[in-house]
Amino acid sequence: MRLFHLEWKKINKRPYLYAALGMAAFSLFVAMLFMLMPKEEMELSQIDPVWGNITTLVSCVTFAEFAVFGAVLNARTVLEDYIGKQVLLLFSYPIRREELIRTKMAITWGLTAGGALVTNLAAMLAAAVVSFIFRPLETGFGVNEALAVLLYSAGMAVMAGNIALISLWFGFWKSSVVTEIVSSLIIIIPLANMLSASLFSSGLQGYLFLLAAVGATLAVSAVITMKIIHRVKNMEVK
């Protein structure tokens, strides 16, 4: 726990907080835009004005935002420590290498997933309040819609954290911050498209695809985490 607090204090949180607030504002903007869009324009976009579509759209936007956020966070707070000159200082600590890198990744995963979860819930809560006041949709925001928001928010948050960890491996592989961030974009773009296409279909198929995607990214990120720990454990300092 002491190591966790020490690593937490080392992070300059202000720029990441500003970035998270900016992404939260954009997710909220997307939700409000969808909620208040005229019906004529909604018909032209071929998107039905129902809660399932709003939840899907906002959740996918939040997922993409925070997966990139997590990649940048990992690059600045984890990768740069191990590919730069600071690695000499890190390895001089009286702490096992595996414990240190595991703590760093746990912090960045938690910040990424937590930020995505709070952002998506806040954006959808705002949309629900607007719906209650102005009634822009034909259907109200009920228990089923609330459960869908919780499921989508949790799933997208977990995936955002997982994708950030997966892209970290590519950064270690090439010892490059740029490679890590680019790899995150390469993963996020097709995955977000597939998620949106499947979830817009709604129903059981959409939920099953979401659960499958969460499970797949969890499995891959678990393997990647072990590979990164093994790499750091056996890293030679030159």
C-alpha positions as CSV (number, residue, x, y, z in Angstrom):
1,M,0.0,0.0,0.0
2,R,2.9,2.3,0.8
3,L,4.3,1.7,-2.7
4,F,0.9,2.5,-4.2
5,H,0.8,5.9,-2.4
6,L,4.4,6.7,-3.5
7,E,3.7,6.0,-7.1
8,W,0.4,7.9,-6.9
9,K,2.1,11.0,-5.6
10,K,4.7,10.9,-8.4
11,I,2.0,11.4,-11.1
12,N,1.4,15.0,-12.1
13,K,-2.3,14.7,-12.1
14,R,-3.3,18.2,-13.2
15,P,-2.8,17.7,-17.0
16,Y,-4.6,14.4,-17.0
17,L,-7.4,15.9,-14.9
18,Y,-7.9,18.6,-17.5
19,A,-7.8,16.1,-20.3
20,A,-10.4,13.9,-18.6
21,L,-12.6,16.9,-18.0
22,G,-12.3,17.8,-21.7
23,M,-13.3,14.3,-22.8
24,A,-16.2,14.3,-20.3
25,A,-17.4,17.5,-21.8
26,F,-17.2,16.0,-25.3
27,S,-19.1,12.9,-24.3
28,L,-21.8,15.2,-22.7
29,F,-21.9,17.2,-25.9
30,V,-22.5,14.1,-28.0
31,A,-25.3,13.0,-25.6
32,M,-27.0,16.5,-25.7
33,L,-26.6,16.7,-29.5
34,F,-28.3,13.4,-30.0
35,M,-31.0,14.2,-27.5
36,L,-31.9,17.6,-28.9
37,M,-31.4,16.9,-32.6
38,P,-34.5,17.7,-34.7
39,K,-36.5,14.6,-35.8
40,E,-36.0,15.5,-39.5
41,E,-32.2,15.4,-39.1
42,M,-32.4,12.2,-37.1
43,E,-34.3,10.6,-39.9
44,L,-31.7,11.7,-42.4
45,S,-28.9,10.2,-40.3
46,Q,-30.9,6.9,-40.2
47,I,-30.5,6.6,-36.5
48,D,-33.7,5.9,-34.5
49,P,-34.1,8.3,-31.6
50,V,-34.3,5.6,-28.9
51,W,-32.3,5.2,-25.6
52,G,-30.4,2.1,-26.9
53,N,-28.8,4.1,-29.7
54,I,-28.0,7.1,-27.5
55,T,-26.4,4.8,-24.9
56,T,-24.4,3.0,-27.6
57,L,-23.2,6.2,-29.3
58,V,-22.1,7.9,-26.1
59,S,-20.5,4.8,-24.7
60,C,-18.4,4.1,-27.8
61,V,-17.2,7.7,-27.9
62,T,-16.2,7.5,-24.2
63,F,-14.5,4.2,-24.8
64,A,-12.4,5.6,-27.6
65,E,-11.5,8.8,-25.7
66,F,-10.3,7.0,-22.6
67,A,-8.5,4.2,-24.4
68,V,-6.3,6.8,-26.0
69,F,-6.1,8.7,-22.6
70,G,-4.9,5.5,-21.0
71,A,-2.3,4.9,-23.7
72,V,-0.9,8.4,-23.2
73,L,-1.0,8.0,-19.4
74,N,0.9,4.7,-19.6
75,A,3.4,6.2,-22.0
76,R,4.2,9.1,-19.7
77,T,4.0,7.4,-16.3
78,V,5.2,3.8,-17.1
79,L,7.0,3.4,-20.4
80,E,9.2,6.6,-20.2
81,D,10.5,5.4,-16.8
82,Y,11.8,2.1,-18.3
83,I,13.1,3.3,-21.7
84,G,14.9,6.4,-20.4
85,K,17.7,7.1,-18.1
86,Q,15.3,7.0,-15.1
87,V,15.4,3.2,-15.3
88,L,18.8,3.3,-13.4
89,L,17.1,5.1,-10.5
90,L,14.1,2.7,-10.6
91,F,16.2,-0.4,-10.4
92,S,18.2,1.1,-7.5
93,Y,15.0,1.1,-5.3
94,P,14.9,-1.7,-2.6
95,I,11.7,-3.0,-4.2
96,R,11.1,-6.0,-6.4
97,R,10.9,-5.0,-10.1
98,E,7.7,-7.1,-10.5
99,E,6.0,-5.3,-7.6
100,L,6.9,-1.9,-8.9
101,I,5.7,-2.4,-12.5
102,R,2.6,-4.1,-11.3
103,T,1.7,-1.2,-9.1
104,K,2.3,1.3,-11.9
105,M,0.0,-0.6,-14.3
106,A,-2.7,-1.0,-11.6
107,I,-2.7,2.8,-11.0
108,T,-3.0,3.7,-14.7
109,W,-5.6,1.0,-15.4
110,G,-7.7,2.2,-12.5
111,L,-7.4,5.9,-13.6
112,T,-8.4,4.9,-17.2
113,A,-11.3,2.7,-16.3
114,G,-12.5,4.9,-13.5
115,G,-12.5,8.0,-15.6
116,A,-14.3,6.2,-18.4
117,L,-17.0,4.9,-16.0
118,V,-17.6,8.2,-14.3
119,T,-17.7,10.1,-17.6
120,N,-20.1,7.8,-19.3
121,L,-22.5,7.6,-16.3
122,A,-22.4,11.4,-15.9
123,A,-23.1,12.0,-19.6
124,M,-26.0,9.6,-19.6
125,L,-27.4,10.9,-16.4
126,A,-27.4,14.4,-17.9
127,A,-29.2,13.0,-20.9
128,A,-31.8,11.3,-18.6
129,V,-32.4,14.6,-16.8
130,V,-32.9,16.5,-20.1
131,S,-35.3,13.7,-21.3
132,F,-37.3,14.1,-18.1
133,I,-37.6,17.9,-18.4
134,F,-38.0,18.4,-22.2
135,R,-39.3,15.0,-23.3
136,P,-37.4,15.0,-26.6
137,L,-37.8,11.2,-27.0
138,E,-41.0,9.2,-27.3
139,T,-39.9,6.7,-24.6
140,G,-38.9,7.6,-21.0
141,F,-35.8,6.6,-19.2
142,G,-36.8,3.7,-17.1
143,V,-35.2,0.8,-15.2
144,N,-34.3,-1.2,-18.4
145,E,-32.5,1.9,-19.8
146,A,-30.7,2.5,-16.5
147,L,-29.5,-1.1,-16.4
148,A,-28.3,-0.8,-20.0
149,V,-26.3,2.4,-19.2
150,L,-24.7,0.6,-16.2
151,L,-23.7,-2.4,-18.3
152,Y,-22.4,-0.4,-21.2
153,S,-20.5,2.0,-19.0
154,A,-18.9,-0.8,-17.0
155,G,-18.0,-2.8,-20.1
156,M,-16.5,0.2,-22.0
157,A,-14.6,1.3,-18.9
158,V,-13.0,-2.1,-18.5
159,M,-12.1,-2.3,-22.2
160,A,-10.6,1.2,-22.2
161,G,-8.2,0.1,-19.4
162,N,-7.5,-3.2,-21.1
163,I,-6.7,-1.6,-24.5
164,A,-4.3,0.9,-22.8
165,L,-2.4,-2.0,-21.2
166,I,-2.3,-3.9,-24.5
167,S,-0.9,-0.9,-26.3
168,L,1.7,-0.5,-23.6
169,W,3.2,-3.8,-24.6
170,F,3.9,-2.5,-28.1
171,G,5.6,0.5,-26.6
172,F,7.9,-1.8,-24.6
173,W,8.4,-4.0,-27.6
174,K,9.7,-1.1,-29.7
175,S,10.9,1.1,-26.8
176,S,8.9,3.9,-28.3
177,V,6.2,6.1,-26.9
178,V,5.0,6.9,-30.4
179,T,4.6,3.3,-31.2
180,E,2.4,2.8,-28.1
181,I,0.1,5.6,-28.9
182,V,-0.2,4.7,-32.6
183,S,-0.9,1.0,-31.7
184,S,-3.7,2.1,-29.4
185,L,-5.3,4.0,-32.3
186,I,-4.9,1.0,-34.6
187,I,-6.7,-1.2,-32.1
188,I,-9.4,1.3,-31.0
189,I,-10.7,2.4,-34.4
190,P,-11.9,-1.0,-35.7
191,L,-12.9,-2.2,-32.3
192,A,-15.1,0.9,-31.7
193,N,-16.6,0.5,-35.1
194,M,-17.5,-3.1,-34.5
195,L,-18.9,-2.3,-31.1
196,S,-21.1,0.4,-32.4
197,A,-22.3,-1.7,-35.3
198,S,-23.2,-4.6,-33.0
199,L,-24.7,-2.6,-30.2
200,F,-26.9,-0.5,-32.5
201,S,-28.6,-3.8,-33.4
202,S,-29.6,-3.8,-29.7
203,G,-31.2,-6.9,-28.1
204,L,-29.4,-9.9,-26.9
205,Q,-26.9,-9.9,-29.7
206,G,-25.6,-6.6,-28.7
207,Y,-25.2,-7.5,-25.1
208,L,-23.5,-10.8,-26.0
209,F,-21.0,-9.0,-28.3
210,L,-20.2,-6.5,-25.5
211,L,-19.6,-9.3,-23.0
212,A,-17.5,-11.2,-25.5
213,A,-15.4,-8.1,-26.3
214,V,-14.8,-7.4,-22.6
215,G,-13.8,-11.0,-22.0
216,A,-11.4,-11.0,-25.0
217,T,-9.7,-7.8,-24.0
218,L,-9.4,-9.0,-20.4
219,A,-7.8,-12.2,-21.5
220,V,-5.4,-10.5,-23.9
221,S,-4.5,-7.8,-21.3
222,A,-3.8,-10.4,-18.7
223,V,-1.3,-12.2,-21.0
224,I,0.2,-8.8,-21.9
225,T,0.5,-7.8,-18.3
226,M,2.5,-11.0,-17.5
227,K,4.7,-10.4,-20.5
228,I,5.5,-6.9,-19.5
229,I,6.3,-8.0,-15.9
230,H,8.6,-10.7,-17.2
231,R,10.3,-8.3,-19.6
232,V,10.9,-5.8,-16.8
233,K,12.1,-8.5,-14.4
234,N,14.7,-9.6,-16.9
235,M,15.6,-6.2,-18.2
236,E,19.3,-5.5,-18.4
237,V,20.5,-2.0,-17.6
238,K,23.2,-0.7,-19.9
